[in-house]
Amino acid sequence: MVYFAGRGRDLPAFLESLAKRNCRNSSLMVLSGDDTSQVLQADGFKNVKDSLKTGNIRLVYTGLAHPGAWTEERKDFFDQKAISSFGGDGNFKKISRDGELEDGQAIMGYDAVCVAVRAIKLTAPQGNFQRDSVMQNLTGLNETNAVHGASGYISVTNNGSPMDKAIPLIEIKKDGSTKTLDVVSGGGKGAPYTLPK
């Protein structure tokens, strides 16, 4: 296994070099971060697919969001109403030019708006809609005030970090398609945050 900590734009050249290695008979997994999702639209994506085909390489990355995470066996990690916006009859396909969700950008944009709206709603009873008041309420987005995001529930700790955020592990296949392999969390318990029962 090789951990690639570079930018997505450098990934095509990196994989091309690995595909020409002497030990191609041994399989190799490249694990990378969320910037890898940007390679899906990059000019070098054909090179990535070619390298995966010829180099005996698997490419897996940690995504910010991915529609493949919304499977039945993982449904407890996601609010069904939030993800319905992106489903068959959801608004996303009606207003989107390309309807693509693979890079996670539309899902994360949706969640960013949900976070801002929730923080503003927490500020409303105080009657002070100044930026500082809204920012201060961001740390109150936890437990019963957790945001029901399409990328998973967003519960923020006192220092502003997400608590057990859902992280999809995504593989880019040899044909260029993507597949969510699992949904994990970096919070120590391995499973993403779910609402308290």
PyMOL CGO cylinders between C-alpha atoms (Angstrom):
from pymol import cmd
from pymol.cgo import CYLINDER

trace = [
    CYLINDER, 0.00, 0.00, 0.00, 1.16, 3.51, -0.82, 0.3, 1, 1, 1, 1, 1, 1,
    CYLINDER, 1.16, 3.51, -0.82, -0.26, 6.60, 0.84, 0.3, 1, 1, 1, 1, 1, 1,
    CYLINDER, -0.26, 6.60, 0.84, -0.41, 9.48, -1.65, 0.3, 1, 1, 1, 1, 1, 1,
    CYLINDER, -0.41, 9.48, -1.65, -0.64, 12.80, 0.21, 0.3, 1, 1, 1, 1, 1, 1,
    CYLINDER, -0.64, 12.80, 0.21, -0.30, 15.01, -2.87, 0.3, 1, 1, 1, 1, 1, 1,
    CYLINDER, -0.30, 15.01, -2.87, -2.84, 17.06, -4.77, 0.3, 1, 1, 1, 1, 1, 1,
    CYLINDER, -2.84, 17.06, -4.77, -5.32, 15.38, -7.09, 0.3, 1, 1, 1, 1, 1, 1,
    CYLINDER, -5.32, 15.38, -7.09, -3.82, 17.18, -10.09, 0.3, 1, 1, 1, 1, 1, 1,
    CYLINDER, -3.82, 17.18, -10.09, -0.52, 15.33, -9.45, 0.3, 1, 1, 1, 1, 1, 1,
    CYLINDER, -0.52, 15.33, -9.45, -2.15, 11.92, -9.19, 0.3, 1, 1, 1, 1, 1, 1,
    CYLINDER, -2.15, 11.92, -9.19, -2.21, 11.07, -12.94, 0.3, 1, 1, 1, 1, 1, 1,
    CYLINDER, -2.21, 11.07, -12.94, 1.59, 11.43, -13.24, 0.3, 1, 1, 1, 1, 1, 1,
    CYLINDER, 1.59, 11.43, -13.24, 2.15, 9.55, -9.98, 0.3, 1, 1, 1, 1, 1, 1,
    CYLINDER, 2.15, 9.55, -9.98, -0.02, 6.61, -11.06, 0.3, 1, 1, 1, 1, 1, 1,
    CYLINDER, -0.02, 6.61, -11.06, 1.57, 6.60, -14.51, 0.3, 1, 1, 1, 1, 1, 1,
    CYLINDER, 1.57, 6.60, -14.51, 4.98, 6.13, -12.87, 0.3, 1, 1, 1, 1, 1, 1,
    CYLINDER, 4.98, 6.13, -12.87, 3.66, 3.34, -10.65, 0.3, 1, 1, 1, 1, 1, 1,
    CYLINDER, 3.66, 3.34, -10.65, 2.07, 1.60, -13.62, 0.3, 1, 1, 1, 1, 1, 1,
    CYLINDER, 2.07, 1.60, -13.62, 5.55, 1.33, -15.20, 0.3, 1, 1, 1, 1, 1, 1,
    CYLINDER, 5.55, 1.33, -15.20, 7.19, -0.21, -12.10, 0.3, 1, 1, 1, 1, 1, 1,
    CYLINDER, 7.19, -0.21, -12.10, 9.15, -3.46, -12.48, 0.3, 1, 1, 1, 1, 1, 1,
    CYLINDER, 9.15, -3.46, -12.48, 6.99, -5.40, -10.02, 0.3, 1, 1, 1, 1, 1, 1,
    CYLINDER, 6.99, -5.40, -10.02, 3.62, -5.01, -11.76, 0.3, 1, 1, 1, 1, 1, 1,
    CYLINDER, 3.62, -5.01, -11.76, 2.81, -8.65, -11.03, 0.3, 1, 1, 1, 1, 1, 1,
    CYLINDER, 2.81, -8.65, -11.03, 2.31, -7.61, -7.38, 0.3, 1, 1, 1, 1, 1, 1,
    CYLINDER, 2.31, -7.61, -7.38, -0.88, -5.67, -6.78, 0.3, 1, 1, 1, 1, 1, 1,
    CYLINDER, -0.88, -5.67, -6.78, -0.61, -2.24, -5.26, 0.3, 1, 1, 1, 1, 1, 1,
    CYLINDER, -0.61, -2.24, -5.26, -3.19, -0.11, -3.48, 0.3, 1, 1, 1, 1, 1, 1,
    CYLINDER, -3.19, -0.11, -3.48, -2.86, 3.66, -3.49, 0.3, 1, 1, 1, 1, 1, 1,
    CYLINDER, -2.86, 3.66, -3.49, -4.72, 5.35, -0.64, 0.3, 1, 1, 1, 1, 1, 1,
    CYLINDER, -4.72, 5.35, -0.64, -5.31, 9.06, -0.92, 0.3, 1, 1, 1, 1, 1, 1,
    CYLINDER, -5.31, 9.06, -0.92, -7.36, 11.91, 0.51, 0.3, 1, 1, 1, 1, 1, 1,
    CYLINDER, -7.36, 11.91, 0.51, -10.48, 13.73, -0.63, 0.3, 1, 1, 1, 1, 1, 1,
    CYLINDER, -10.48, 13.73, -0.63, -8.71, 15.90, -3.24, 0.3, 1, 1, 1, 1, 1, 1,
    CYLINDER, -8.71, 15.90, -3.24, -8.63, 12.75, -5.37, 0.3, 1, 1, 1, 1, 1, 1,
    CYLINDER, -8.63, 12.75, -5.37, -12.29, 13.41, -6.20, 0.3, 1, 1, 1, 1, 1, 1,
    CYLINDER, -12.29, 13.41, -6.20, -11.13, 16.35, -8.33, 0.3, 1, 1, 1, 1, 1, 1,
    CYLINDER, -11.13, 16.35, -8.33, -9.27, 14.01, -10.69, 0.3, 1, 1, 1, 1, 1, 1,
    CYLINDER, -9.27, 14.01, -10.69, -12.65, 12.71, -11.91, 0.3, 1, 1, 1, 1, 1, 1,
    CYLINDER, -12.65, 12.71, -11.91, -13.03, 15.88, -14.02, 0.3, 1, 1, 1, 1, 1, 1,
    CYLINDER, -13.03, 15.88, -14.02, -9.32, 16.48, -14.69, 0.3, 1, 1, 1, 1, 1, 1,
    CYLINDER, -9.32, 16.48, -14.69, -7.72, 16.34, -18.13, 0.3, 1, 1, 1, 1, 1, 1,
    CYLINDER, -7.72, 16.34, -18.13, -5.51, 13.48, -16.93, 0.3, 1, 1, 1, 1, 1, 1,
    CYLINDER, -5.51, 13.48, -16.93, -8.38, 11.19, -15.93, 0.3, 1, 1, 1, 1, 1, 1,
    CYLINDER, -8.38, 11.19, -15.93, -7.84, 9.01, -19.00, 0.3, 1, 1, 1, 1, 1, 1,
    CYLINDER, -7.84, 9.01, -19.00, -4.24, 8.51, -17.81, 0.3, 1, 1, 1, 1, 1, 1,
    CYLINDER, -4.24, 8.51, -17.81, -5.55, 7.49, -14.38, 0.3, 1, 1, 1, 1, 1, 1,
    CYLINDER, -5.55, 7.49, -14.38, -7.84, 4.86, -15.90, 0.3, 1, 1, 1, 1, 1, 1,
    CYLINDER, -7.84, 4.86, -15.90, -5.05, 3.58, -18.15, 0.3, 1, 1, 1, 1, 1, 1,
    CYLINDER, -5.05, 3.58, -18.15, -2.67, 3.30, -15.19, 0.3, 1, 1, 1, 1, 1, 1,
    CYLINDER, -2.67, 3.30, -15.19, -5.25, 1.40, -13.14, 0.3, 1, 1, 1, 1, 1, 1,
    CYLINDER, -5.25, 1.40, -13.14, -5.84, -0.99, -16.05, 0.3, 1, 1, 1, 1, 1, 1,
    CYLINDER, -5.84, -0.99, -16.05, -2.21, -1.71, -16.91, 0.3, 1, 1, 1, 1, 1, 1,
    CYLINDER, -2.21, -1.71, -16.91, -0.44, -1.27, -13.57, 0.3, 1, 1, 1, 1, 1, 1,
    CYLINDER, -0.44, -1.27, -13.57, -2.27, -3.72, -11.31, 0.3, 1, 1, 1, 1, 1, 1,
    CYLINDER, -2.27, -3.72, -11.31, -3.21, -0.77, -9.09, 0.3, 1, 1, 1, 1, 1, 1,
    CYLINDER, -3.21, -0.77, -9.09, -6.26, -0.06, -6.94, 0.3, 1, 1, 1, 1, 1, 1,
    CYLINDER, -6.26, -0.06, -6.94, -7.02, 3.58, -6.12, 0.3, 1, 1, 1, 1, 1, 1,
    CYLINDER, -7.02, 3.58, -6.12, -8.97, 4.23, -2.90, 0.3, 1, 1, 1, 1, 1, 1,
    CYLINDER, -8.97, 4.23, -2.90, -9.57, 7.61, -1.31, 0.3, 1, 1, 1, 1, 1, 1,
    CYLINDER, -9.57, 7.61, -1.31, -11.36, 9.13, 1.63, 0.3, 1, 1, 1, 1, 1, 1,
    CYLINDER, -11.36, 9.13, 1.63, -14.16, 11.29, 0.30, 0.3, 1, 1, 1, 1, 1, 1,
    CYLINDER, -14.16, 11.29, 0.30, -16.05, 14.18, 1.77, 0.3, 1, 1, 1, 1, 1, 1,
    CYLINDER, -16.05, 14.18, 1.77, -19.30, 12.75, 0.45, 0.3, 1, 1, 1, 1, 1, 1,
    CYLINDER, -19.30, 12.75, 0.45, -20.43, 10.19, -2.11, 0.3, 1, 1, 1, 1, 1, 1,
    CYLINDER, -20.43, 10.19, -2.11, -23.88, 9.00, -3.22, 0.3, 1, 1, 1, 1, 1, 1,
    CYLINDER, -23.88, 9.00, -3.22, -22.71, 5.39, -2.99, 0.3, 1, 1, 1, 1, 1, 1,
    CYLINDER, -22.71, 5.39, -2.99, -22.62, 5.77, 0.80, 0.3, 1, 1, 1, 1, 1, 1,
    CYLINDER, -22.62, 5.77, 0.80, -26.42, 5.94, 0.97, 0.3, 1, 1, 1, 1, 1, 1,
    CYLINDER, -26.42, 5.94, 0.97, -27.02, 2.20, 0.77, 0.3, 1, 1, 1, 1, 1, 1,
    CYLINDER, -27.02, 2.20, 0.77, -29.59, 0.32, 2.79, 0.3, 1, 1, 1, 1, 1, 1,
    CYLINDER, -29.59, 0.32, 2.79, -27.02, -1.23, 5.14, 0.3, 1, 1, 1, 1, 1, 1,
    CYLINDER, -27.02, -1.23, 5.14, -25.66, 2.23, 6.03, 0.3, 1, 1, 1, 1, 1, 1,
    CYLINDER, -25.66, 2.23, 6.03, -28.96, 4.10, 6.24, 0.3, 1, 1, 1, 1, 1, 1,
    CYLINDER, -28.96, 4.10, 6.24, -28.61, 4.83, 10.00, 0.3, 1, 1, 1, 1, 1, 1,
    CYLINDER, -28.61, 4.83, 10.00, -25.67, 7.13, 9.19, 0.3, 1, 1, 1, 1, 1, 1,
    CYLINDER, -25.67, 7.13, 9.19, -27.76, 9.39, 6.94, 0.3, 1, 1, 1, 1, 1, 1,
    CYLINDER, -27.76, 9.39, 6.94, -30.97, 11.37, 7.26, 0.3, 1, 1, 1, 1, 1, 1,
    CYLINDER, -30.97, 11.37, 7.26, -33.34, 9.98, 4.64, 0.3, 1, 1, 1, 1, 1, 1,
    CYLINDER, -33.34, 9.98, 4.64, -35.03, 13.36, 4.08, 0.3, 1, 1, 1, 1, 1, 1,
    CYLINDER, -35.03, 13.36, 4.08, -31.66, 15.06, 3.42, 0.3, 1, 1, 1, 1, 1, 1,
    CYLINDER, -31.66, 15.06, 3.42, -30.57, 12.49, 0.86, 0.3, 1, 1, 1, 1, 1, 1,
    CYLINDER, -30.57, 12.49, 0.86, -33.98, 12.46, -0.83, 0.3, 1, 1, 1, 1, 1, 1,
    CYLINDER, -33.98, 12.46, -0.83, -33.10, 15.86, -2.34, 0.3, 1, 1, 1, 1, 1, 1,
    CYLINDER, -33.10, 15.86, -2.34, -30.56, 14.01, -4.48, 0.3, 1, 1, 1, 1, 1, 1,
    CYLINDER, -30.56, 14.01, -4.48, -32.64, 10.95, -5.35, 0.3, 1, 1, 1, 1, 1, 1,
    CYLINDER, -32.64, 10.95, -5.35, -34.82, 10.18, -8.37, 0.3, 1, 1, 1, 1, 1, 1,
    CYLINDER, -34.82, 10.18, -8.37, -37.50, 12.83, -7.82, 0.3, 1, 1, 1, 1, 1, 1,
    CYLINDER, -37.50, 12.83, -7.82, -35.31, 15.17, -5.74, 0.3, 1, 1, 1, 1, 1, 1,
    CYLINDER, -35.31, 15.17, -5.74, -34.69, 18.79, -6.59, 0.3, 1, 1, 1, 1, 1, 1,
    CYLINDER, -34.69, 18.79, -6.59, -31.02, 18.28, -7.44, 0.3, 1, 1, 1, 1, 1, 1,
    CYLINDER, -31.02, 18.28, -7.44, -31.66, 16.49, -10.73, 0.3, 1, 1, 1, 1, 1, 1,
    CYLINDER, -31.66, 16.49, -10.73, -34.28, 19.09, -11.67, 0.3, 1, 1, 1, 1, 1, 1,
    CYLINDER, -34.28, 19.09, -11.67, -31.93, 22.06, -11.24, 0.3, 1, 1, 1, 1, 1, 1,
    CYLINDER, -31.93, 22.06, -11.24, -28.51, 20.56, -11.97, 0.3, 1, 1, 1, 1, 1, 1,
    CYLINDER, -28.51, 20.56, -11.97, -26.93, 20.89, -15.40, 0.3, 1, 1, 1, 1, 1, 1,
    CYLINDER, -26.93, 20.89, -15.40, -25.05, 17.60, -15.27, 0.3, 1, 1, 1, 1, 1, 1,
    CYLINDER, -25.05, 17.60, -15.27, -26.65, 15.78, -12.32, 0.3, 1, 1, 1, 1, 1, 1,
    CYLINDER, -26.65, 15.78, -12.32, -23.25, 14.46, -11.19, 0.3, 1, 1, 1, 1, 1, 1,
    CYLINDER, -23.25, 14.46, -11.19, -22.71, 13.68, -7.51, 0.3, 1, 1, 1, 1, 1, 1,
    CYLINDER, -22.71, 13.68, -7.51, -19.54, 11.57, -7.76, 0.3, 1, 1, 1, 1, 1, 1,
    CYLINDER, -19.54, 11.57, -7.76, -17.13, 14.32, -6.64, 0.3, 1, 1, 1, 1, 1, 1,
    CYLINDER, -17.13, 14.32, -6.64, -19.23, 15.15, -3.56, 0.3, 1, 1, 1, 1, 1, 1,
    CYLINDER, -19.23, 15.15, -3.56, -19.24, 18.89, -4.23, 0.3, 1, 1, 1, 1, 1, 1,
    CYLINDER, -19.24, 18.89, -4.23, -23.02, 19.28, -4.59, 0.3, 1, 1, 1, 1, 1, 1,
    CYLINDER, -23.02, 19.28, -4.59, -23.61, 17.24, -1.44, 0.3, 1, 1, 1, 1, 1, 1,
    CYLINDER, -23.61, 17.24, -1.44, -21.09, 19.31, 0.54, 0.3, 1, 1, 1, 1, 1, 1,
    CYLINDER, -21.09, 19.31, 0.54, -22.59, 22.56, -0.81, 0.3, 1, 1, 1, 1, 1, 1,
    CYLINDER, -22.59, 22.56, -0.81, -26.02, 21.43, 0.36, 0.3, 1, 1, 1, 1, 1, 1,
    CYLINDER, -26.02, 21.43, 0.36, -24.62, 20.60, 3.80, 0.3, 1, 1, 1, 1, 1, 1,
    CYLINDER, -24.62, 20.60, 3.80, -22.83, 23.95, 4.07, 0.3, 1, 1, 1, 1, 1, 1,
    CYLINDER, -22.83, 23.95, 4.07, -26.12, 25.77, 3.52, 0.3, 1, 1, 1, 1, 1, 1,
    CYLINDER, -26.12, 25.77, 3.52, -27.85, 23.48, 6.06, 0.3, 1, 1, 1, 1, 1, 1,
    CYLINDER, -27.85, 23.48, 6.06, -25.16, 24.28, 8.66, 0.3, 1, 1, 1, 1, 1, 1,
    CYLINDER, -25.16, 24.28, 8.66, -25.48, 28.04, 8.06, 0.3, 1, 1, 1, 1, 1, 1,
    CYLINDER, -25.48, 28.04, 8.06, -29.30, 27.91, 8.25, 0.3, 1, 1, 1, 1, 1, 1,
    CYLINDER, -29.30, 27.91, 8.25, -29.21, 25.87, 11.47, 0.3, 1, 1, 1, 1, 1, 1,
    CYLINDER, -29.21, 25.87, 11.47, -26.74, 28.29, 13.13, 0.3, 1, 1, 1, 1, 1, 1,
    CYLINDER, -26.74, 28.29, 13.13, -28.93, 31.25, 12.08, 0.3, 1, 1, 1, 1, 1, 1,
    CYLINDER, -28.93, 31.25, 12.08, -32.01, 29.55, 13.51, 0.3, 1, 1, 1, 1, 1, 1,
    CYLINDER, -32.01, 29.55, 13.51, -30.18, 29.05, 16.83, 0.3, 1, 1, 1, 1, 1, 1,
    CYLINDER, -30.18, 29.05, 16.83, -29.36, 32.76, 16.79, 0.3, 1, 1, 1, 1, 1, 1,
    CYLINDER, -29.36, 32.76, 16.79, -32.97, 33.85, 16.07, 0.3, 1, 1, 1, 1, 1, 1,
    CYLINDER, -32.97, 33.85, 16.07, -34.27, 33.72, 19.68, 0.3, 1, 1, 1, 1, 1, 1,
    CYLINDER, -34.27, 33.72, 19.68, -31.47, 36.10, 20.68, 0.3, 1, 1, 1, 1, 1, 1,
    CYLINDER, -31.47, 36.10, 20.68, -32.53, 38.56, 17.98, 0.3, 1, 1, 1, 1, 1, 1,
    CYLINDER, -32.53, 38.56, 17.98, -28.91, 39.24, 17.10, 0.3, 1, 1, 1, 1, 1, 1,
    CYLINDER, -28.91, 39.24, 17.10, -28.07, 38.19, 13.56, 0.3, 1, 1, 1, 1, 1, 1,
    CYLINDER, -28.07, 38.19, 13.56, -24.55, 39.59, 13.56, 0.3, 1, 1, 1, 1, 1, 1,
    CYLINDER, -24.55, 39.59, 13.56, -21.87, 37.40, 12.02, 0.3, 1, 1, 1, 1, 1, 1,
    CYLINDER, -21.87, 37.40, 12.02, -20.14, 36.84, 15.38, 0.3, 1, 1, 1, 1, 1, 1,
    CYLINDER, -20.14, 36.84, 15.38, -23.37, 35.58, 16.99, 0.3, 1, 1, 1, 1, 1, 1,
    CYLINDER, -23.37, 35.58, 16.99, -24.00, 33.14, 14.15, 0.3, 1, 1, 1, 1, 1, 1,
    CYLINDER, -24.00, 33.14, 14.15, -20.37, 31.95, 14.25, 0.3, 1, 1, 1, 1, 1, 1,
    CYLINDER, -20.37, 31.95, 14.25, -20.61, 31.39, 18.00, 0.3, 1, 1, 1, 1, 1, 1,
    CYLINDER, -20.61, 31.39, 18.00, -23.66, 29.18, 17.51, 0.3, 1, 1, 1, 1, 1, 1,
    CYLINDER, -23.66, 29.18, 17.51, -21.76, 26.88, 15.16, 0.3, 1, 1, 1, 1, 1, 1,
    CYLINDER, -21.76, 26.88, 15.16, -20.28, 25.10, 18.19, 0.3, 1, 1, 1, 1, 1, 1,
    CYLINDER, -20.28, 25.10, 18.19, -23.84, 24.50, 19.42, 0.3, 1, 1, 1, 1, 1, 1,
    CYLINDER, -23.84, 24.50, 19.42, -24.59, 22.25, 16.46, 0.3, 1, 1, 1, 1, 1, 1,
    CYLINDER, -24.59, 22.25, 16.46, -24.47, 18.98, 18.37, 0.3, 1, 1, 1, 1, 1, 1,
    CYLINDER, -24.47, 18.98, 18.37, -26.68, 16.37, 19.98, 0.3, 1, 1, 1, 1, 1, 1,
    CYLINDER, -26.68, 16.37, 19.98, -30.29, 17.56, 19.44, 0.3, 1, 1, 1, 1, 1, 1,
    CYLINDER, -30.29, 17.56, 19.44, -29.03, 20.48, 17.33, 0.3, 1, 1, 1, 1, 1, 1,
    CYLINDER, -29.03, 20.48, 17.33, -26.97, 18.25, 15.02, 0.3, 1, 1, 1, 1, 1, 1,
    CYLINDER, -26.97, 18.25, 15.02, -27.37, 19.10, 11.34, 0.3, 1, 1, 1, 1, 1, 1,
    CYLINDER, -27.37, 19.10, 11.34, -29.07, 16.45, 9.23, 0.3, 1, 1, 1, 1, 1, 1,
    CYLINDER, -29.07, 16.45, 9.23, -26.65, 16.67, 6.31, 0.3, 1, 1, 1, 1, 1, 1,
    CYLINDER, -26.65, 16.67, 6.31, -26.68, 14.62, 3.14, 0.3, 1, 1, 1, 1, 1, 1,
    CYLINDER, -26.68, 14.62, 3.14, -23.05, 13.69, 3.85, 0.3, 1, 1, 1, 1, 1, 1,
    CYLINDER, -23.05, 13.69, 3.85, -24.06, 12.39, 7.26, 0.3, 1, 1, 1, 1, 1, 1,
    CYLINDER, -24.06, 12.39, 7.26, -25.09, 13.91, 10.57, 0.3, 1, 1, 1, 1, 1, 1,
    CYLINDER, -25.09, 13.91, 10.57, -22.97, 16.91, 11.47, 0.3, 1, 1, 1, 1, 1, 1,
    CYLINDER, -22.97, 16.91, 11.47, -22.36, 17.23, 15.20, 0.3, 1, 1, 1, 1, 1, 1,
    CYLINDER, -22.36, 17.23, 15.20, -19.70, 19.77, 16.14, 0.3, 1, 1, 1, 1, 1, 1,
    CYLINDER, -19.70, 19.77, 16.14, -17.46, 19.66, 19.22, 0.3, 1, 1, 1, 1, 1, 1,
    CYLINDER, -17.46, 19.66, 19.22, -16.59, 22.73, 21.32, 0.3, 1, 1, 1, 1, 1, 1,
    CYLINDER, -16.59, 22.73, 21.32, -13.46, 23.36, 19.24, 0.3, 1, 1, 1, 1, 1, 1,
    CYLINDER, -13.46, 23.36, 19.24, -15.45, 23.33, 15.99, 0.3, 1, 1, 1, 1, 1, 1,
    CYLINDER, -15.45, 23.33, 15.99, -14.35, 19.89, 14.79, 0.3, 1, 1, 1, 1, 1, 1,
    CYLINDER, -14.35, 19.89, 14.79, -16.94, 17.42, 13.52, 0.3, 1, 1, 1, 1, 1, 1,
    CYLINDER, -16.94, 17.42, 13.52, -17.72, 14.57, 15.90, 0.3, 1, 1, 1, 1, 1, 1,
    CYLINDER, -17.72, 14.57, 15.90, -17.35, 11.14, 14.27, 0.3, 1, 1, 1, 1, 1, 1,
    CYLINDER, -17.35, 11.14, 14.27, -18.10, 12.54, 10.79, 0.3, 1, 1, 1, 1, 1, 1,
    CYLINDER, -18.10, 12.54, 10.79, -19.11, 9.96, 8.19, 0.3, 1, 1, 1, 1, 1, 1,
    CYLINDER, -19.11, 9.96, 8.19, -16.19, 9.37, 5.80, 0.3, 1, 1, 1, 1, 1, 1,
    CYLINDER, -16.19, 9.37, 5.80, -16.84, 7.30, 2.69, 0.3, 1, 1, 1, 1, 1, 1,
    CYLINDER, -16.84, 7.30, 2.69, -13.98, 5.13, 1.44, 0.3, 1, 1, 1, 1, 1, 1,
    CYLINDER, -13.98, 5.13, 1.44, -14.29, 5.32, -2.35, 0.3, 1, 1, 1, 1, 1, 1,
    CYLINDER, -14.29, 5.32, -2.35, -12.57, 3.31, -5.06, 0.3, 1, 1, 1, 1, 1, 1,
    CYLINDER, -12.57, 3.31, -5.06, -12.04, 4.58, -8.58, 0.3, 1, 1, 1, 1, 1, 1,
    CYLINDER, -12.04, 4.58, -8.58, -12.40, 1.48, -10.71, 0.3, 1, 1, 1, 1, 1, 1,
    CYLINDER, -12.40, 1.48, -10.71, -10.43, 0.67, -13.87, 0.3, 1, 1, 1, 1, 1, 1,
    CYLINDER, -10.43, 0.67, -13.87, -13.32, 1.86, -16.05, 0.3, 1, 1, 1, 1, 1, 1,
    CYLINDER, -13.32, 1.86, -16.05, -13.44, 5.23, -14.25, 0.3, 1, 1, 1, 1, 1, 1,
    CYLINDER, -13.44, 5.23, -14.25, -16.58, 4.53, -12.24, 0.3, 1, 1, 1, 1, 1, 1,
    CYLINDER, -16.58, 4.53, -12.24, -16.59, 5.01, -8.49, 0.3, 1, 1, 1, 1, 1, 1,
    CYLINDER, -16.59, 5.01, -8.49, -17.80, 2.73, -5.71, 0.3, 1, 1, 1, 1, 1, 1,
    CYLINDER, -17.80, 2.73, -5.71, -18.16, 3.37, -1.99, 0.3, 1, 1, 1, 1, 1, 1,
    CYLINDER, -18.16, 3.37, -1.99, -16.44, 0.49, -0.20, 0.3, 1, 1, 1, 1, 1, 1,
    CYLINDER, -16.44, 0.49, -0.20, -17.37, 1.49, 3.33, 0.3, 1, 1, 1, 1, 1, 1,
    CYLINDER, -17.37, 1.49, 3.33, -18.38, 4.41, 5.53, 0.3, 1, 1, 1, 1, 1, 1,
    CYLINDER, -18.38, 4.41, 5.53, -16.13, 4.96, 8.54, 0.3, 1, 1, 1, 1, 1, 1,
    CYLINDER, -16.13, 4.96, 8.54, -15.27, 7.66, 11.04, 0.3, 1, 1, 1, 1, 1, 1,
    CYLINDER, -15.27, 7.66, 11.04, -12.04, 9.01, 12.40, 0.3, 1, 1, 1, 1, 1, 1,
    CYLINDER, -12.04, 9.01, 12.40, -13.47, 9.56, 15.85, 0.3, 1, 1, 1, 1, 1, 1,
    CYLINDER, -13.47, 9.56, 15.85, -11.98, 6.47, 17.42, 0.3, 1, 1, 1, 1, 1, 1,
    CYLINDER, -11.98, 6.47, 17.42, -15.06, 4.27, 17.50, 0.3, 1, 1, 1, 1, 1, 1,
    CYLINDER, -15.06, 4.27, 17.50, -15.00, 3.63, 13.76, 0.3, 1, 1, 1, 1, 1, 1,
    CYLINDER, -15.00, 3.63, 13.76, -18.71, 4.21, 13.17, 0.3, 1, 1, 1, 1, 1, 1,
    CYLINDER, -18.71, 4.21, 13.17, -20.06, 7.60, 12.11, 0.3, 1, 1, 1, 1, 1, 1,
    CYLINDER, -20.06, 7.60, 12.11, -22.11, 9.81, 14.40, 0.3, 1, 1, 1, 1, 1, 1,
    CYLINDER, -22.11, 9.81, 14.40, -25.81, 8.98, 14.63, 0.3, 1, 1, 1, 1, 1, 1,
    CYLINDER, -25.81, 8.98, 14.63, -28.51, 10.84, 16.49, 0.3, 1, 1, 1, 1, 1, 1,
    CYLINDER, -28.51, 10.84, 16.49, -28.93, 9.98, 20.18, 0.3, 1, 1, 1, 1, 1, 1,
    CYLINDER, -28.93, 9.98, 20.18, -31.78, 7.56, 20.77, 0.3, 1, 1, 1, 1, 1, 1,
]
cmd.load_cgo(trace, "trace")
